[in-house]
Amino acid sequence: MSIIPKIICIALLPIGVLFVRCANSPEVNDVEVDIIAPPEPILYDLEAIRERGTLRVIIDNSSTGYFVYKGQPMGYEYDLLDLFAKRIGVGLEFHLTTDLGSTFELLNQGVGDIIAYSLTVTNERKKLVSFSHPHIQARQMLIQRKPDNWRQLKRHELERSVIRNQVDLIGKKIFVRTASAYVSRLKNLSDELGGDISIIEDYPSASTEDFIQMVSEGTIDYTIADEHVALVNSTYFSNIDVLTPVSFPQQIAWAVRKNAPSLLVAVNSWINEMRNKSEYYVIFNKYFKNSKVHLARAKSDFSNVFSGSRLSPYDDLIKNTANELNWDWKLLAAQIFQESKFNPKAKSWAGAIGLMQLIPRTGMAYGITNLEDPKSSLEAGSSHIRWLDNYWKKKVPDSLERVKFILGSYNVGQGHVLDAYKLSKKYVGEDINWDTVAEYLLKKSFRNYFNDPVVKYGYCRCTEPVEYVESIYSLYEHYKTLLAKDEHIESSD
């Protein structure tokens, strides 16, 4: 399963003008180019998506959208998307963007098939996309900072210190996301109040949660967020007030291309079913109701929403080991998460121990006796990986393809993988890759294959190594997608 790499240059499309902004190059000026009209949406509906095998999703890295916590991909939108993708029988690819103004163009270009961005349904947006049935209804709320001494104030004193009457917003500067529904709502509110609210869109790449954090830190005084997002973030930032509404309840939904009716029908059918299942409410409560869990994530060093790019307490060890192997450290981290979930004390039913889940006999073969020690486990695991790399080098010259053979062999043993390799040569020919070998690994549970003369190691119920490799690469893609921004910042420093 592959995931679209993050696009660095994102198109913003106001009426009649194309602006190109390079998100990772702040020193580059905007370039203005005249255009006649936006192109027609790409024709790519549910049948084509199923044929491709992946649903492409435009989403943001946020505490309610899509993030990684202690090595595990999570998020309200992510959990729902994972269930929907399984329903239609495809995998998921993610495209991250903080630029809300670009999402509709990216959708219609085919970079994504669905926008899962907590979009408010508006009549203007309906001209560009088709919205699913809403999965949340939420008011837009004013985010403001409590006074510095708010803990010493009585409740009525605190109430007098913050804005509760929307009329008091006249003349105030409110910072909001570019191209968000908050802009149109504040313009309407200004008309309703008979006075001007200063609407500031000076941070086109900032997310709603970035603005909330700016309010908490005193960089700005006010912003707007949907109620469910506001309430979650109030557990992270105790000095913000999120109780003043600026709108009636509004519909929050996913969006698809207007020329993808079959995908829309599938999404709507699934949402209707989900809203009648307890599973949906378990997911909703997981991200929007459990304040203690929210706070734990916010304080954790291993949540990439607020705290950077750490996956585990052992990242530095993993990076050093991966460098010695000439692997991307995120790939090795994905393998370790798959093996032990970064728990150095983990023990399997088969007697495997430690971060890299080796049995003591294998550890001793590399001179390692204490496999519960993270450094020792990584040393033994990397030694075994190097041995497997040497084992497969002549048979699989391509180093990137060879990694899959190494991982499969790490899980089930090189003997069963070698049997599948020989079966592939016999039935397919010399052009062998992991996909063909995985096919014959699965066939090794059938008598006519495990009794084949080229097979040495006999019967194998080999779904586990095939799924093992798929899971590691899927997780690796999540890590690459979600940690890309933070690693760019680190390298710039």
C-alpha positions as CSV (number, residue, x, y, z in Angstrom):
1,M,0.0,0.0,0.0
2,S,1.5,3.3,-1.0
3,I,0.7,6.9,0.1
4,I,1.0,10.0,-2.0
5,P,4.1,12.0,-0.9
6,K,3.4,15.4,0.5
7,I,3.1,18.1,-2.2
8,I,5.2,21.0,-1.2
9,C,3.9,23.6,-3.7
10,I,0.2,24.1,-3.2
11,A,-2.2,26.0,-5.5
12,L,-4.5,28.6,-4.1
13,L,-7.4,29.5,-6.5
14,P,-9.3,32.7,-5.8
15,I,-11.5,34.0,-8.6
16,G,-9.5,34.7,-11.7
17,V,-6.0,34.4,-10.2
18,L,-3.7,31.6,-9.5
19,F,-1.3,32.0,-6.6
20,V,1.5,29.4,-6.0
21,R,2.9,29.2,-2.6
22,C,5.9,26.9,-1.7
23,A,5.0,25.8,1.8
24,N,8.6,24.8,2.7
25,S,10.2,27.9,1.1
26,P,8.9,30.9,3.1
27,E,11.5,33.2,1.4
28,V,9.9,32.6,-2.1
29,N,7.4,35.3,-3.1
30,D,3.9,34.6,-4.4
31,V,3.7,34.4,-8.1
32,E,0.5,35.8,-9.7
33,V,-0.7,34.4,-13.0
34,D,-3.9,35.1,-14.9
35,I,-6.2,32.2,-15.6
36,I,-9.4,31.9,-17.5
37,A,-11.3,29.2,-15.5
38,P,-10.5,26.2,-13.3
39,P,-10.1,22.9,-15.2
40,E,-12.9,20.3,-15.2
41,P,-12.6,17.7,-12.4
42,I,-10.9,14.5,-13.3
43,L,-13.2,11.6,-14.1
44,Y,-12.5,9.1,-11.4
45,D,-15.3,7.4,-9.6
46,L,-15.7,4.4,-7.3
47,E,-15.1,1.7,-9.8
48,A,-11.8,3.3,-10.9
49,I,-10.8,3.8,-7.2
50,R,-11.5,0.1,-6.5
51,E,-9.5,-0.9,-9.6
52,R,-6.5,1.2,-8.4
53,G,-6.9,-0.3,-4.9
54,T,-6.5,2.9,-2.9
55,L,-8.7,5.8,-1.8
56,R,-6.8,9.0,-1.9
57,V,-7.6,11.3,1.0
58,I,-6.9,15.0,1.5
59,I,-6.6,15.6,5.3
60,D,-4.8,17.7,7.9
61,N,-2.4,16.7,10.6
62,S,-4.4,17.7,13.7
63,S,-5.6,16.2,17.0
64,T,-9.0,15.4,15.4
65,G,-7.9,14.6,11.8
66,Y,-4.8,12.4,11.4
67,F,-1.8,12.1,13.6
68,V,0.6,9.6,15.1
69,Y,0.8,8.9,18.8
70,K,3.4,6.5,20.3
71,G,3.9,5.1,16.8
72,Q,0.2,4.5,16.1
73,P,-1.7,6.4,13.3
74,M,-4.8,7.9,14.9
75,G,-7.5,10.6,14.6
76,Y,-11.3,10.8,14.4
77,E,-11.2,11.3,10.6
78,Y,-8.5,8.6,10.2
79,D,-10.5,6.0,12.2
80,L,-13.6,6.6,10.2
81,L,-11.7,6.6,6.9
82,D,-10.1,3.3,7.8
83,L,-13.5,1.7,8.4
84,F,-14.9,3.2,5.1
85,A,-11.9,2.0,3.1
86,K,-12.3,-1.5,4.4
87,R,-16.0,-1.3,3.5
88,I,-15.3,-0.6,-0.1
89,G,-12.3,-3.0,-0.2
90,V,-9.4,-0.6,-0.8
91,G,-6.4,0.8,1.1
92,L,-5.8,4.4,2.0
93,E,-3.4,7.1,0.7
94,F,-3.0,10.4,2.5
95,H,-2.2,13.8,1.2
96,L,-1.5,16.3,4.0
97,T,-2.1,20.0,3.5
98,T,-2.5,22.9,5.9
99,D,-3.8,25.1,3.1
100,L,-7.6,24.9,3.1
101,G,-7.8,27.1,0.0
102,S,-6.0,24.4,-2.1
103,T,-8.1,21.4,-1.0
104,F,-10.9,21.7,-3.6
105,E,-8.5,22.1,-6.5
106,L,-6.4,19.1,-5.3
107,L,-9.6,17.1,-5.1
108,N,-10.6,18.0,-8.6
109,Q,-7.1,17.4,-10.0
110,G,-7.3,13.8,-8.6
111,V,-4.6,14.3,-6.0
112,G,-7.4,13.2,-3.6
113,D,-10.7,11.4,-4.0
114,I,-12.2,12.7,-0.8
115,I,-11.7,15.7,1.5
116,A,-11.8,14.6,5.2
117,Y,-11.1,18.0,6.7
118,S,-14.0,18.8,9.0
119,L,-15.5,20.9,6.2
120,T,-18.5,23.1,7.0
121,V,-21.1,22.7,4.3
122,T,-21.8,26.0,2.6
123,N,-23.7,27.0,-0.5
124,E,-20.5,28.4,-2.1
125,R,-18.6,25.2,-1.5
126,K,-21.5,23.2,-3.0
127,K,-20.7,24.8,-6.3
128,L,-17.3,23.2,-6.2
129,V,-17.9,19.8,-4.7
130,S,-20.5,17.3,-3.5
131,F,-20.9,16.9,0.2
132,S,-21.6,13.7,2.0
133,H,-24.3,13.4,4.7
134,P,-23.0,15.2,7.7
135,H,-21.3,13.2,10.4
136,I,-21.1,16.0,12.9
137,Q,-23.1,19.2,13.6
138,A,-21.2,21.9,15.3
139,R,-21.4,25.6,16.2
140,Q,-18.5,28.0,15.4
141,M,-17.0,29.2,18.7
142,L,-15.0,32.2,19.6
143,I,-11.6,31.3,21.1
144,Q,-10.3,33.9,23.5
145,R,-7.7,34.0,26.3
146,K,-8.7,34.0,29.9
147,P,-7.0,36.7,32.1
148,D,-3.7,35.8,33.6
149,N,-5.2,35.5,37.1
150,W,-8.2,33.4,35.9
151,R,-7.6,30.7,38.5
152,Q,-8.1,33.2,41.3
153,L,-11.3,34.6,39.9
154,K,-14.8,33.6,40.9
155,R,-17.0,32.3,38.2
156,H,-19.0,35.5,37.8
157,E,-15.8,37.5,37.7
158,L,-14.4,35.2,35.0
159,E,-17.6,35.6,33.0
160,R,-17.3,39.4,33.1
161,S,-13.6,39.2,31.9
162,V,-14.4,37.5,28.6
163,I,-16.7,38.2,25.6
164,R,-20.1,36.6,25.9
165,N,-22.1,39.2,23.9
166,Q,-21.2,38.9,20.2
167,V,-21.8,42.7,19.9
168,D,-18.6,43.2,21.8
169,L,-16.7,41.7,18.8
170,I,-17.3,44.9,16.8
171,G,-13.9,46.5,16.2
172,K,-12.0,43.4,17.3
173,K,-9.3,41.6,15.2
174,I,-10.1,37.9,14.7
175,F,-7.5,35.7,13.0
176,V,-8.9,32.8,11.0
177,R,-7.9,30.2,8.4
178,T,-7.7,31.4,4.9
179,A,-10.7,30.3,2.7
180,S,-12.4,28.8,5.8
181,A,-16.1,29.0,6.5
182,Y,-15.2,31.2,9.5
183,V,-14.5,34.1,7.1
184,S,-18.0,34.1,5.6
185,R,-19.6,33.6,9.0
186,L,-17.8,36.6,10.5
187,K,-18.7,38.7,7.5
188,N,-22.4,37.8,8.0
189,L,-22.1,38.4,11.7
190,S,-20.7,41.9,11.0
191,D,-23.7,42.6,8.9
192,E,-26.0,41.3,11.6
193,L,-24.4,43.3,14.3
194,G,-24.3,46.5,12.2
195,G,-20.6,47.0,12.9
196,D,-17.3,45.8,11.4
197,I,-15.3,42.9,12.7
198,S,-11.7,42.9,11.5
199,I,-11.1,39.5,9.8
200,I,-7.4,38.7,9.5
201,E,-6.2,35.9,7.1
202,D,-2.4,36.6,7.4
203,Y,-1.3,33.0,8.0
204,P,-2.4,31.0,5.0
205,S,-0.5,27.8,6.0
206,A,-1.7,27.9,9.7
207,S,-4.2,25.3,10.8
208,T,-7.1,26.0,13.2
209,E,-5.2,24.4,16.0
210,D,-2.2,26.7,15.2
211,F,-4.4,29.7,15.7
212,I,-5.8,28.3,19.0
213,Q,-2.2,27.8,20.2
214,M,-1.4,31.4,19.2
215,V,-4.3,32.6,21.3
216,S,-3.1,30.6,24.3
217,E,0.4,32.0,23.9
218,G,-0.8,35.6,23.5
219,T,0.4,36.0,19.9
220,I,-3.2,36.9,18.8
221,D,-6.3,37.6,20.9
222,Y,-9.1,35.8,19.0
223,T,-9.8,33.1,16.5
224,I,-12.7,30.8,15.6
225,A,-13.0,27.0,15.7
226,D,-15.7,24.4,15.3
227,E,-17.2,23.5,18.7
228,H,-15.8,19.9,18.8
229,V,-12.3,21.1,17.9
230,A,-12.5,23.9,20.4
231,L,-13.5,21.7,23.2
232,V,-10.7,19.2,22.5
233,N,-8.1,22.0,22.4
234,S,-9.4,23.5,25.6
235,T,-8.1,20.4,27.4
236,Y,-4.6,21.1,25.9
237,F,-4.7,24.8,26.6
238,S,-6.4,25.5,30.0
239,N,-6.1,29.3,29.6
240,I,-8.4,29.6,26.6
241,D,-12.2,30.1,26.8
242,V,-14.3,28.4,24.1
243,L,-17.9,28.9,25.3
244,T,-19.1,31.9,23.2
245,P,-20.8,30.8,20.0
246,V,-20.8,32.9,16.8
247,S,-23.1,30.7,14.7
248,F,-26.0,28.3,14.9
249,P,-25.1,24.5,14.5
250,Q,-23.7,23.9,11.1
251,Q,-23.1,20.6,9.1
252,I,-19.7,19.1,9.0
253,A,-19.1,16.6,6.2
254,W,-16.7,15.0,3.7
255,A,-16.5,16.2,0.1
256,V,-16.0,14.3,-3.2
257,R,-15.9,15.5,-6.8
258,K,-19.2,16.4,-8.4
259,N,-18.6,13.8,-11.1
260,A,-18.1,10.9,-8.6
261,P,-21.7,10.0,-7.8
262,S,-21.0,6.3,-7.1
263,L,-18.4,7.3,-4.5
264,L,-20.9,9.7,-2.9
265,V,-23.6,7.1,-2.7
266,A,-21.1,4.6,-1.1
267,V,-20.0,7.2,1.5
268,N,-23.6,8.2,2.3
269,S,-24.8,4.7,2.6
270,W,-21.9,3.9,5.0
271,I,-22.4,7.1,7.1
272,N,-26.1,6.2,7.5
273,E,-25.2,2.7,8.7
274,M,-22.4,4.0,11.0
275,R,-24.7,6.6,12.7
276,N,-26.8,3.7,13.9
277,K,-23.9,1.7,15.3
278,S,-22.2,2.0,18.7
279,E,-18.9,1.8,16.9
280,Y,-19.3,5.4,15.6
281,Y,-20.0,6.7,19.0
282,V,-17.1,4.9,20.5
283,I,-14.9,6.6,18.0
284,F,-16.5,10.0,18.6
285,N,-16.1,9.7,22.3
286,K,-12.5,8.5,22.0
287,Y,-11.5,11.8,20.4
288,F,-14.0,14.4,21.7
289,K,-15.2,13.2,25.1
290,N,-12.3,11.8,27.1
291,S,-10.4,14.9,28.4
292,K,-7.8,12.9,30.4
293,V,-6.7,11.1,27.3
294,H,-6.6,14.3,25.3
295,L,-4.4,15.9,27.9
296,A,-2.1,12.9,28.0
297,R,-1.6,13.1,24.3
298,A,-0.9,16.8,24.5
299,K,1.8,16.4,27.1
300,S,3.3,13.4,25.5
301,D,6.7,13.7,23.6
302,F,5.3,11.1,21.2
303,S,2.4,12.9,19.6
304,N,3.3,14.7,16.4
305,V,0.4,17.2,16.7
306,F,2.1,19.4,19.3
307,S,5.4,17.8,20.2
308,G,7.4,17.2,17.1
309,S,8.6,14.1,15.4
310,R,9.5,11.6,18.1
311,L,7.9,8.1,17.8
312,S,9.4,6.5,20.8
313,P,11.9,6.9,23.6
314,Y,14.4,5.0,21.4
315,D,14.4,7.2,18.3
316,D,18.0,8.1,18.6
317,L,19.1,4.4,19.0
318,I,16.8,3.5,16.0
319,K,18.3,6.3,13.9
320,N,21.9,5.2,14.6
321,T,21.0,1.6,13.9
322,A,19.2,2.5,10.7
323,N,22.1,4.6,9.5
324,E,24.4,1.6,9.9
325,L,22.0,-0.5,7.9
326,N,21.6,2.2,5.3
327,W,17.8,2.2,6.0
328,D,15.4,5.0,6.5
329,W,15.0,5.1,10.3
330,K,11.2,5.4,9.9
331,L,11.2,2.0,8.2
332,L,13.1,0.4,11.0
333,A,10.8,2.1,13.5
334,A,7.8,0.7,11.7
335,Q,9.3,-2.8,12.0
336,I,10.0,-2.3,15.7
337,F,6.4,-1.0,16.3
338,Q,5.1,-4.1,14.4
339,E,7.3,-6.4,16.6
340,S,6.9,-4.9,20.0
341,K,5.1,-1.5,19.9
342,F,8.3,0.0,21.3
343,N,8.1,-2.1,24.5
344,P,11.5,-3.4,25.4
345,K,10.0,-5.8,27.9
346,A,7.6,-7.4,25.3
347,K,7.5,-11.2,25.2
348,S,5.7,-13.3,22.6
349,W,4.0,-16.7,23.1
350,A,6.9,-18.2,21.0
351,G,9.6,-16.8,23.5
352,A,10.7,-13.8,21.4
353,I,11.9,-10.9,23.6
354,G,12.5,-7.2,23.4
355,L,12.1,-4.4,21.0
356,M,13.0,-6.5,18.0
357,Q,11.4,-9.7,19.3
358,L,14.3,-12.2,18.9
359,I,14.4,-15.5,20.6
360,P,17.4,-16.0,23.0
361,R,19.0,-18.5,20.6
362,T,19.2,-16.0,17.8
363,G,20.4,-13.3,20.2
364,M,23.2,-15.5,21.4
365,A,24.3,-16.3,17.8
366,Y,25.2,-12.6,17.6
367,G,26.7,-12.5,21.1
368,I,23.7,-10.8,22.8
369,T,22.2,-12.3,26.0
370,N,20.1,-9.4,27.4
371,L,17.5,-8.9,24.8
372,E,15.4,-6.7,27.1
373,D,18.0,-4.0,26.9
374,P,17.0,-1.7,24.0
375,K,20.5,-1.1,22.7
376,S,21.3,-4.8,22.8
377,S,18.1,-5.8,21.1
378,L,18.8,-3.3,18.3
379,E,22.3,-4.6,18.0
380,A,21.1,-8.2,17.7
381,G,18.2,-7.3,15.4
382,S,20.4,-5.3,13.0
383,S,23.0,-8.1,12.9
384,H,20.3,-10.5,11.9
385,I,19.1,-8.0,9.2
386,R,22.6,-7.7,7.9
387,W,22.9,-11.5,7.7
388,L,19.5,-11.7,5.8
389,D,20.6,-8.9,3.5
390,N,23.7,-10.9,2.6
391,Y,21.6,-14.1,2.2
392,W,19.3,-12.5,-0.4
393,K,21.8,-10.2,-2.1
394,K,22.6,-12.4,-5.1
395,K,19.0,-13.5,-5.6
396,V,17.5,-10.0,-5.2
397,P,20.0,-7.4,-6.5
398,D,17.7,-4.5,-6.1
399,S,18.3,-3.2,-2.6
400,L,14.9,-1.6,-2.1
401,E,13.1,-4.8,-3.2
402,R,15.4,-6.9,-1.1
403,V,14.3,-5.2,2.1
404,K,10.9,-6.8,1.7
405,F,12.5,-10.3,1.4
406,I,14.5,-9.4,4.5
407,L,11.4,-8.4,6.5
408,G,9.5,-11.5,5.3
409,S,12.4,-13.7,6.3
410,Y,12.8,-11.9,9.7
411,N,9.2,-12.9,10.4
412,V,8.9,-16.5,9.1
413,G,12.4,-17.6,8.4
414,Q,14.4,-17.4,5.2
415,G,13.7,-21.1,4.4
416,H,9.9,-20.6,3.7
417,V,10.7,-17.4,1.8
418,L,13.3,-19.3,-0.3
419,D,10.7,-22.0,-1.0
420,A,8.3,-19.4,-2.3
421,Y,11.1,-17.8,-4.3
422,K,11.8,-21.2,-6.0
423,L,8.1,-21.7,-6.7
424,S,8.0,-18.3,-8.3
425,K,11.0,-19.1,-10.5
426,K,9.3,-22.4,-11.5
427,Y,5.9,-21.0,-12.3
428,V,6.5,-17.4,-13.2
429,G,10.0,-17.2,-14.5
430,E,13.1,-15.2,-13.7
431,D,11.5,-11.8,-13.3
432,I,10.8,-12.2,-9.6
433,N,9.7,-9.6,-7.1
434,W,8.2,-9.6,-3.6
435,D,4.7,-9.6,-4.9
436,T,5.1,-12.9,-6.7
437,V,6.9,-14.4,-3.8
438,A,4.2,-13.3,-1.4
439,E,1.7,-15.0,-3.7
440,Y,3.5,-18.3,-3.5
441,L,4.0,-17.9,0.3
442,L,0.3,-17.9,0.6
443,K,0.1,-21.0,-1.6
444,K,2.4,-22.9,0.6
445,S,-0.6,-24.0,2.7
446,F,-1.9,-26.0,-0.2
447,R,-0.7,-29.6,-0.6
448,N,0.2,-29.4,-4.3
449,Y,2.6,-26.5,-3.5
450,F,4.1,-27.5,-0.2
451,N,4.7,-31.0,-1.7
452,D,6.3,-29.6,-4.8
453,P,9.8,-31.0,-5.5
454,V,11.4,-27.5,-5.3
455,V,10.0,-27.0,-1.8
456,K,12.4,-27.9,1.1
457,Y,10.7,-26.6,4.2
458,G,7.2,-28.0,3.7
459,Y,3.8,-26.6,4.8
460,C,3.5,-23.0,5.9
461,R,0.5,-21.0,6.8
462,C,2.2,-18.0,5.5
463,T,-0.4,-15.3,5.7
464,E,1.5,-13.8,8.7
465,P,4.8,-12.8,6.9
466,V,2.8,-11.4,3.9
467,E,0.7,-9.3,6.3
468,Y,3.8,-8.5,8.3
469,V,5.5,-6.9,5.3
470,E,2.3,-5.1,4.2
471,S,1.7,-3.7,7.7
472,I,5.3,-2.4,8.1
473,Y,5.2,-0.6,4.8
474,S,1.8,0.8,5.5
475,L,3.0,2.1,8.8
476,Y,6.2,3.4,7.2
477,E,4.1,5.4,4.8
478,H,2.2,6.9,7.7
479,Y,5.4,7.9,9.4
480,K,6.8,9.4,6.2
481,T,3.7,11.4,5.7
482,L,3.1,12.6,9.2
483,L,6.8,13.3,10.2
484,A,7.8,15.1,6.9
485,K,7.0,18.6,8.2
486,D,8.8,18.2,11.5
487,E,11.8,16.6,9.9
488,H,12.1,19.5,7.4
489,I,12.0,22.0,10.3
490,E,14.7,20.0,12.2
491,S,16.9,19.9,9.1
492,S,16.4,23.7,8.6
493,D,17.6,24.3,12.1
